[in-house]
Amino acid sequence: MRLLRIATIAATAFTVSLAHADTIDVNGVARAYIVQPPASKPAPLVIALHGKTQRGADMVTRTAWPLFAKRDGFAVAYPDGLNNAWADSRPNARRAGNGPPEGTDDVAFIVKLVEKLVADGIADPKRVYVTGISNGGAMTMTLVCARADLFAAAASVVMNLTDESAANCHPSRPLPMLLMNGTVDPLIPYEGGRSTSYFAADGFWSSEKTLAFWRKLNGCEARDAAITDLPDRNPADQSTVTRIESQCPTGRDVVLYRINNGGHRMPGHFPDAHFPKLAASLLGPQNGDIDGAETIWAFFSKFP
């Protein structure tokens, strides 16, 4: 296991060296991002949105997106939110801590970023995907609600809807959606309401209600189509994964990965924080049975 982790970190460092940082102007503000270009262009593009207090660079170093992008030949963009946060459709009362500056238009930022990467020949406009963690997951859902025409599929990790974000959601078309939430998340409660952390906000829907919302939007049946307990490949993490599928029209899939005893963490094969013990005490357990990036990419790749 130690040799595997060392090899993974070395491969990540090599891949990161191939990425480059840049900025684009959005309403007079220079917005920063990192892009990992594909070996062959144009290619599928994943927009990977960081969580609150993080930057795009954290998605590079703390997730496996760089490894799987290099392996499978797709591009990834890692944009930075202002004040390390995203202006999703929730009101300030539903946010924990400070958000981005007033008037920030992150929908415009991501739209302009996608347009630039398409114009530069990096991205195939028919194969653009968006995903995010926590605040980035809320921004992912906001982007689907506002500009579903830009994306082929989306995935939100450790985030649920609120009354306000649901009321503001009017996608121009159904979009395949993957949800990935932990049952002991101390920030975004799986059962809804307000979770146990001092830093948590109130008013979240449950994961089941959020799942039902996307099923209804996509014209799926209300009931679960299949419930599968995935192999417990890492018993030491004291966590397991259950995949809950939906009966949907072709190309409108909705799936929930329930991380049983999982916290406010991206599942993965190596630590998602510089201080794992501190992260575990503040955010809960990290599942190691699946890798979040690999699971999401497998979902995305079905929808060209």
N, C-alpha and C positions, 0 to 999 in steps of 0.2 A: 504493500500500500504506500509506503514512504517513497519508494522508487517511482511509482506511478505518479505521485503528487509532484515530485521533483521534475519529472519529465513533462507533466502538464504545465507547471509554472514556466519551465524553460520554453516550451512551445508557445505559451501565451506571450512571453517577453519578445520572442522572435516575430510573432504576428503583429504585436503592438508597434514594433519598429517600422512596419510597412504602412501603418496608418499615418494620416497627417491632419493637423488642425487648420481651421480656416474660419472666416466670419462672413456673414452676409448682413446687409442693411435691411432692417425691418422698421418702418416708420421712424427713421432717423436714429435707430439704436443698432449698434453693432452686435449681432447675435453670433455666439461661438458654437462650433461643433467640431467633432472629430469624425473623419470618414475613413473606413477601411475599404479600399477599392478591391474589386474582384480581379482575378487573373485574366478573365475574358469578359469583354464588354459588348453590349449592355447585359446586365445580369439582374436577377431578383434583388430587391433592396429591402432590408429590414430597418425601420426606424426604432431604436431602442431608447426608451425614456427612463431616466434615473429616478430614484425616489427622493423625497424631500431631504434636505441637508447635503445631498450628494451632487456630483457633476457627471458629465458624460464620461470622463476618464474613469470614474468608479465602475461604470458598466463594462469598461474595457478590462479592468484588472480584477474585478470581483465576480464576473460571470464567465461562462464558457462561450459567449457569442463569438469572440474572435477565433476560437478554435474551430467551431463548426462552420463559420463563414469560410475559413481557409480550406477546410476539408471538402465542402460542398460547392464552393465557387460562387457564393453570393456576396453582395456588398452589405455593409452595416454602417449606419450613421448614428452617432452618439451626440445629440445636441445638449447644450447647457441651458437649464432654466435660470432666469434672473433671480437673484437672491437664493439660488439653489432650490428653487421651487417652480411649480407650474401653475398657470392661471387656468385651471379647469373650471367647469361650470358650477361648482359648489359655492355657496356664499361663504364669507369669512367665518361665520359662526360654526361651520362644519369643518373648519381647518384647525389643525393643531399647530400653534406657533405662527410665525410671520409668513406671509405669502410673498409673491412677487410684487414689484411696484404697481401702484394703481394705474390702470389703463393698459397694462401689458396684454398684448394680443398674441397668445401662443399658437392659436389656430393659424393665424397669418404667417407666423414664423415657420411652422412645420410645412405648410403649403408651399411657401417660397423655397424652403430647403429641398423638398421633393422636386419641384419644378427645376431648380438649378441642377440637381444630380441627373435628372432626365435630360436636360439640355446639354450637359457635359458628356453625355453618352455613357455614363456609369450605370444608370438604372433603366430597366425595362418598365415603361409606364403601366403595363398590364400586370406587373408582378411586384407591387409595392405593398409592404405589410407594416403594421405598427404594433408595438408592444411596450409595456411599461410596468414598473414595480411601484406599489403604494401610490404616492401622489402621481407618479408616472402612469400607473394603471388608471387613475381617475382621468388623467389627460388623454389616455388612449380612448376611453369611452367617450369623452368629449369630442375628440376628433372623428370618431365613427358617427356620432350624432350630427356633427356639423358638415363633414366632408366625406361621406361614405364613398363618393364617386372616385376618390383618389386611391383607395385601398382595395386589395383583394381579400384580406382577412385581418383579424385583430386578436390580441390576447392581453388580458389584464391579470396581473399577479398581485395578490394580497390587497384587494380593494373591492368594495361593494358600492352600489348606488345609494343615493339619498333621495328624498322626495323632490328636492330642487333639481338635481341632475337628471332624474327621470322625466320630470315635467318639461325640461329643456331639450329633450332628446327626440329629434324628428329626422331620422336618416332618410336620405334620398332613395336608398334601396337597401334590401337586406344584405347583411355581411356576415360571413362565418365568424363566430366568436368563441374563444377559449377563455375560461376562467380558471384560476388556480389559487385556492384559499386554504389557510390553515385553521384547524378547529380550536386551537388555543392561542390565537393571535391576540396579543395584549393591546394592539392599536386599532385594528379593524375587526370587530367581533364577528365570528362566523354566524352567530345567531342574531345579530343585529343589535341596535341600540348603542350603548357606550361600553367600551371594553375596560379592562382592569388597569391599564397603565395611567400614570399621572398625566402623560402627554396625549392621551386619547381625546378625541372629540366625540360628540353625541350625534344621534340621528341617522345612523347607518341602517340600511336595509340588511336583512339576512342574506347569506349566500344563496339560499333556496329561492328567495323572492327575486334576487338579482338574476338568477338563472331563469326563472319563470318570465321575467321581463323580456329577456333576449329571445327566449323561445317564442313568445307572442309576437314580437316584432318580425321574426323570421318565418312565421307561419308554421311553427312546429307544433306537435301535439304537446299537451300540458304534462303528460306523465313521463316518467323515465323510460327510455327505450332499453337500456341495458346498464347494469351496475357491475363493475369488474374490480375486484381487489387485486392489485398488481403485486408481483413477487416482492417479498421483504428482503431485498438484496443487502441491506445494511442494518442488521438487527441492533447494532450498537447505538443507532440514533433514536431508538425507542419511538419510531414513527413509521407509519405506513401510508400507502397511497391508494385511493379508490377513484376510478374513472367512472363518471356518470354521463351517459350519452343520451341524446335526444333523437326522436323520430321527426326528421325535418325534410322539406323538399330538397331535391338535389342541389348541392352547392350552397346550402344555407345552414350548415352544421352548427350546432351549439353544444359545447361539452364543458363539464366542470371536473377539474382534478381536485378532489378533496384530500388535503394533506392531514391525515389523522394524527393528532398530537403535534401538528406543525405550527410554528410561530409566524411572525411577520418577516419571513425569509424566503428567498428564492431557493428552491431545491437545487442541489448541485453536488458535484463530486469533489470540490475543494472549498475551503472556507470563503465566505462572502464578506468577511470583515478582517481588519488588521488585528483585532483583539477578540478572538472567538469566545472566550469566557464572558467578557463584558457584553458582547452581542447576545449571547444566550440568556443572560440575566435580564436584559432590557427588551429583547425582541422575541424570546422563546426559542424552541428547538429548530434546527435546520435539518430537513429531510435529505437523506443521501441515497434513497432508492432509485430516484430518477434525477436527470439533470433538466432543470427548467428550460434552458435555452434549446437543448436538443429536442425536448418534447414539443415545445412551441414550434420549432422549425419543421418538425415532422408534420404538424397540423397545417402550417402555412403552405408547405410544398404540395399539398393536395389541391390547392386552389390557385391555378395560374390565371 
